[in-house]
Amino acid sequence: MGLNPDMTVRIGPAVFPNPVGVASGTFGYGNEYDQLMDLKRLGAIYTKAVTMERRPGNAPPRIVETPSGMLNTIGLANPGIDAFIRDKLPELKELPCAIVVNVAGAGEDDYLKVVERLEESSGIAGYEINLSCPNVKHGGLSFGTDPAQVRRITERLRPVTKKAVIVKLTPNVTDVVAVARAAAGAGADALSLVNTVRALVLDPQTLTPFLGNRTGGLSGPAIKPVALRMVWQLAGALDTPIIGMGGIACGRDVLEFVACGATAVAVGAANFGGPDVPGRIVAELRAELVGRGLPDLAAVRGRALA
């Protein structure tokens, strides 16, 4: 009888069939892919960011390829909470995988208001609280670098919902453990990291910043070693579940994040290679477990911490 490894994972009250999700901002709202791949193969969809108000995003150009990665400066473009609930959520609730809504805001109250509005609807497994976007002038990264503010926002959100609360952390800090402890201590069910690394690309002709917002967030294989180190660092310091991301492109990459202590992962920049990428990664992860004779993810989780 062939090995059939158990790949289910739990994040707070939410149970995912496997650890492979698609990262916020790299897969639309998820429903756009319903005709392009079998979404049942996904562990979870982390939606594009949702804010109280409509956001047009940053001035173009907003994306550029780099060696082993890409920079983006989308700026949390989204139609706002009213349009999301009216136009997106009904379709999302029909999808055959867990839906985690990425929540962002310009001020602390915005996060609370968005979650309160979403609590009026069903079909949501949890919230990814985006305290780490490097491409906005207010909120995002400015919140995620301050442990006191991270604690305060998480404390305000925790009583509002019984769903999973996942705090998304930035790599653009001196001490990621201090920020993570603040979120975990305030009741976060999980931590997701890393968001993109703040970076710069120059126009080769003018030798001036290429992106409309000048700097952007670097993602892709180039940041995988940084992401692995931060996941490993947090897993060694905290018991809170971690959703790892940063440069994941194959099943072995997922296994490495799990070995560093991650409970689950999210695939980001690799999704731009085609709609079948996350499904392929799930299949490759299963093959990795079978090939190594591992009965489940727990058999390898945290191995790199030994």
C-alpha positions as CSV (number, residue, x, y, z in Angstrom):
1,M,0.0,0.0,0.0
2,G,1.4,3.4,-1.0
3,L,2.0,6.1,1.6
4,N,-0.7,8.7,1.7
5,P,0.7,11.5,3.8
6,D,-1.6,13.7,5.9
7,M,-1.1,17.3,4.8
8,T,-3.9,19.0,6.8
9,V,-3.0,22.0,9.0
10,R,-4.8,24.0,11.6
11,I,-4.6,27.8,12.0
12,G,-6.6,28.7,15.1
13,P,-10.1,27.4,14.5
14,A,-9.5,27.1,10.7
15,V,-8.5,23.7,9.2
16,F,-6.9,23.7,5.7
17,P,-6.7,20.5,3.6
18,N,-3.0,21.2,2.9
19,P,-0.5,23.9,3.9
20,V,-0.2,25.6,0.4
21,G,-2.1,28.9,0.1
22,V,-1.7,31.7,-2.4
23,A,-0.3,34.9,-1.1
24,S,-2.3,38.1,-1.0
25,G,-1.9,40.3,-4.0
26,T,-0.6,37.5,-6.3
27,F,-3.9,35.6,-7.1
28,G,-6.5,38.4,-7.4
29,Y,-9.4,37.6,-5.1
30,G,-9.3,34.0,-6.1
31,N,-12.5,33.7,-8.0
32,E,-10.8,34.9,-11.1
33,Y,-9.0,31.5,-11.2
34,D,-12.0,29.3,-10.8
35,Q,-12.0,28.4,-14.5
36,L,-8.2,28.1,-14.8
37,M,-7.4,25.5,-12.1
38,D,-9.0,23.2,-9.6
39,L,-9.2,25.4,-6.6
40,K,-9.9,22.3,-4.4
41,R,-6.2,21.6,-4.6
42,L,-5.4,24.8,-2.6
43,G,-5.1,24.9,1.1
44,A,-6.3,28.5,1.3
45,I,-6.7,31.7,-0.7
46,Y,-5.4,34.9,0.9
47,T,-7.3,37.6,-0.9
48,K,-6.1,40.9,-2.2
49,A,-6.1,43.6,0.5
50,V,-9.5,45.0,1.5
51,T,-9.7,48.5,3.0
52,M,-12.6,50.7,4.1
53,E,-12.3,53.0,1.1
54,R,-11.6,52.4,-2.5
55,R,-7.9,52.7,-3.4
56,P,-6.6,53.3,-6.9
57,G,-3.1,52.3,-5.9
58,N,0.2,53.9,-6.8
59,A,1.2,55.7,-10.0
60,P,2.6,53.4,-12.8
61,P,4.8,51.7,-13.5
62,R,4.0,49.5,-10.6
63,I,5.9,46.2,-11.4
64,V,9.3,45.3,-12.7
65,E,11.2,42.0,-13.0
66,T,14.6,41.7,-11.4
67,P,17.2,38.8,-11.3
68,S,15.5,36.0,-9.4
69,G,12.6,38.1,-8.4
70,M,10.3,41.1,-9.1
71,L,9.5,44.4,-7.5
72,N,5.9,45.7,-7.1
73,T,4.4,48.9,-5.8
74,I,0.8,48.3,-6.3
75,G,-0.2,50.2,-3.2
76,L,-3.1,48.1,-2.0
77,A,-5.3,49.0,-4.9
78,N,-8.8,47.6,-4.2
79,P,-12.5,48.6,-4.6
80,G,-13.1,49.1,-0.9
81,I,-15.2,47.1,1.7
82,D,-18.6,47.9,0.2
83,A,-17.7,46.7,-3.3
84,F,-15.9,43.7,-1.9
85,I,-18.9,42.5,0.1
86,R,-21.3,43.2,-2.8
87,D,-19.2,42.0,-5.8
88,K,-16.5,39.6,-4.6
89,L,-17.6,37.9,-1.4
90,P,-20.7,36.1,-2.9
91,E,-18.5,34.3,-5.4
92,L,-15.7,33.7,-2.9
93,K,-18.1,31.9,-0.5
94,E,-18.8,29.4,-3.3
95,L,-15.2,28.4,-3.8
96,P,-14.1,25.0,-2.6
97,C,-11.1,26.2,-0.5
98,A,-10.6,28.3,2.7
99,I,-10.9,32.0,2.2
100,V,-8.7,34.3,4.3
101,V,-9.3,38.0,3.8
102,N,-6.3,40.3,3.8
103,V,-7.3,43.4,5.8
104,A,-5.4,46.8,5.5
105,G,-6.0,50.3,6.6
106,A,-4.6,53.9,6.9
107,G,-5.3,54.0,10.6
108,E,-6.0,51.6,13.5
109,D,-9.7,52.2,13.4
110,D,-9.8,51.1,9.7
111,Y,-8.7,47.6,10.5
112,L,-11.4,47.3,13.2
113,K,-14.1,48.6,10.9
114,V,-13.2,46.3,8.0
115,V,-13.3,43.2,10.2
116,E,-16.5,44.3,11.9
117,R,-18.1,44.6,8.4
118,L,-16.9,41.2,7.3
119,E,-18.1,39.6,10.5
120,E,-21.6,40.3,9.2
121,S,-20.9,37.8,6.4
122,S,-20.3,34.0,6.3
123,G,-17.8,31.9,4.3
124,I,-14.6,33.5,5.7
125,A,-12.1,31.3,7.5
126,G,-10.0,34.1,8.9
127,Y,-8.3,37.5,8.5
128,E,-4.8,38.3,7.5
129,I,-4.0,41.6,9.2
130,N,-1.6,43.4,6.8
131,L,0.7,45.4,9.0
132,S,3.6,45.1,6.6
133,C,3.0,46.6,3.2
134,P,6.0,48.7,2.1
135,N,4.2,50.5,-0.6
136,V,1.8,52.8,1.2
137,K,2.4,56.1,2.9
138,H,0.0,55.5,5.8
139,G,-0.5,52.2,7.7
140,G,1.2,49.0,6.6
141,L,4.9,49.1,7.2
142,S,4.7,52.0,9.6
143,F,2.5,49.9,11.9
144,G,4.4,46.7,11.5
145,T,7.7,48.1,12.7
146,D,6.3,49.2,16.1
147,P,5.7,46.4,18.6
148,A,3.4,48.5,20.7
149,Q,1.2,49.4,17.8
150,V,1.1,45.8,16.6
151,R,0.0,44.7,20.1
152,R,-2.6,47.4,20.3
153,I,-4.2,46.7,16.9
154,T,-4.2,42.9,17.6
155,E,-5.8,43.5,21.0
156,R,-8.5,45.6,19.5
157,L,-9.3,43.0,16.8
158,R,-9.2,39.8,18.9
159,P,-12.6,40.4,20.7
160,V,-14.3,41.2,17.5
161,T,-14.0,37.7,15.9
162,K,-13.7,34.1,16.7
163,K,-12.2,33.4,13.3
164,A,-8.5,33.0,12.7
165,V,-6.6,36.2,13.2
166,I,-3.2,36.1,11.3
167,V,-0.9,39.1,11.6
168,K,1.3,39.6,8.6
169,L,4.9,40.7,9.5
170,T,7.5,42.6,7.5
171,P,11.2,41.6,7.1
172,N,12.0,45.4,7.1
173,V,12.7,45.5,10.8
174,T,15.7,45.1,13.1
175,D,14.0,42.7,15.5
176,V,11.2,40.6,14.0
177,V,10.9,38.6,17.2
178,A,9.9,41.6,19.2
179,V,7.1,42.4,16.8
180,A,6.0,38.8,16.6
181,R,5.9,38.5,20.4
182,A,3.6,41.6,20.5
183,A,1.2,40.1,18.0
184,A,1.2,36.6,19.7
185,G,0.8,38.1,23.1
186,A,-2.2,40.1,22.0
187,G,-4.0,36.9,20.8
188,A,-3.0,36.4,17.2
189,D,-3.7,32.8,16.1
190,A,-0.8,32.9,13.6
191,L,1.9,35.0,12.1
192,S,2.5,35.3,8.4
193,L,5.9,36.3,7.0
194,V,7.7,37.5,5.2
195,N,6.1,40.3,3.2
196,T,8.3,41.9,0.5
197,V,11.7,43.4,1.1
198,R,11.9,47.1,0.3
199,A,14.1,47.6,-2.7
200,L,15.0,49.8,-5.6
201,V,15.4,49.4,-9.4
202,L,16.8,52.1,-11.7
203,D,15.8,52.8,-15.3
204,P,18.9,51.8,-17.3
205,Q,18.7,54.8,-19.6
206,T,17.9,57.6,-17.1
207,L,19.5,56.0,-14.0
208,T,16.6,57.2,-12.0
209,P,14.1,55.1,-10.0
210,F,12.0,53.0,-12.5
211,L,8.9,52.5,-10.4
212,G,6.3,55.3,-10.0
213,N,6.5,55.0,-6.3
214,R,10.4,55.0,-6.6
215,T,10.9,52.0,-4.2
216,G,8.9,48.8,-4.2
217,G,8.7,45.4,-2.5
218,L,11.0,42.6,-3.7
219,S,9.6,39.1,-3.9
220,G,10.6,35.8,-5.5
221,P,13.5,33.4,-5.1
222,A,15.9,36.2,-4.3
223,I,14.3,36.6,-0.8
224,K,13.9,32.9,0.1
225,P,17.0,32.7,2.3
226,V,15.9,35.8,4.2
227,A,12.4,34.4,4.6
228,L,13.7,31.0,5.8
229,R,15.9,32.6,8.4
230,M,13.1,34.7,9.8
231,V,10.7,31.8,9.9
232,W,13.4,29.7,11.6
233,Q,14.1,32.5,14.0
234,L,10.5,33.0,15.1
235,A,9.8,29.2,15.3
236,G,12.7,29.0,17.7
237,A,11.4,31.8,19.9
238,L,7.6,31.3,19.8
239,D,5.0,28.6,19.8
240,T,2.6,30.5,17.6
241,P,1.9,28.9,14.2
242,I,3.7,30.5,11.3
243,I,2.6,30.9,7.7
244,G,5.9,31.2,5.7
245,M,6.3,32.9,2.4
246,G,9.1,34.3,0.2
247,G,10.4,32.7,-2.9
248,I,8.4,29.4,-2.8
249,A,8.4,27.9,-6.3
250,C,8.3,24.1,-5.8
251,G,7.3,21.4,-3.3
252,R,10.8,21.2,-1.8
253,D,10.7,24.9,-1.0
254,V,7.5,24.2,1.0
255,L,9.2,21.3,2.8
256,E,12.1,23.6,3.7
257,F,9.8,26.2,5.2
258,V,8.1,23.5,7.3
259,A,11.5,22.2,8.4
260,C,12.2,25.7,9.6
261,G,9.0,25.6,11.7
262,A,6.2,26.8,9.4
263,T,2.8,25.3,9.9
264,A,1.6,26.5,6.4
265,V,2.9,28.6,3.5
266,A,1.8,31.0,0.8
267,V,3.0,31.0,-2.8
268,G,3.5,34.6,-4.1
269,A,5.6,35.7,-7.1
270,A,5.6,32.2,-8.5
271,N,1.9,32.5,-9.3
272,F,2.9,34.9,-12.1
273,G,4.4,31.9,-13.9
274,G,0.9,30.5,-14.6
275,P,-2.4,29.6,-12.9
276,D,-1.4,26.0,-12.5
277,V,1.7,26.8,-10.3
278,P,0.1,26.4,-6.8
279,G,-1.6,23.1,-7.8
280,R,1.7,21.8,-9.1
281,I,3.5,22.8,-5.8
282,V,0.9,20.9,-3.8
283,A,1.5,17.8,-5.9
284,E,5.2,18.2,-5.6
285,L,5.0,18.5,-1.8
286,R,3.0,15.3,-1.6
287,A,5.6,13.6,-3.8
288,E,8.4,14.9,-1.5
289,L,6.7,13.5,1.6
290,V,6.1,10.1,-0.1
291,G,9.6,10.0,-1.5
292,R,11.1,10.6,1.9
293,G,8.7,8.1,3.6
294,L,7.2,10.8,5.8
295,P,3.6,10.1,7.0
296,D,2.7,13.8,7.6
297,L,4.1,17.3,7.9
298,A,4.7,16.9,11.6
299,A,7.4,14.4,10.8
300,V,9.6,17.2,9.4
301,R,8.3,20.3,11.0
302,G,11.0,22.1,13.0
303,R,13.7,19.7,11.9
304,A,16.0,22.7,11.1
305,L,15.7,23.9,14.7
306,A,17.4,20.9,16.2
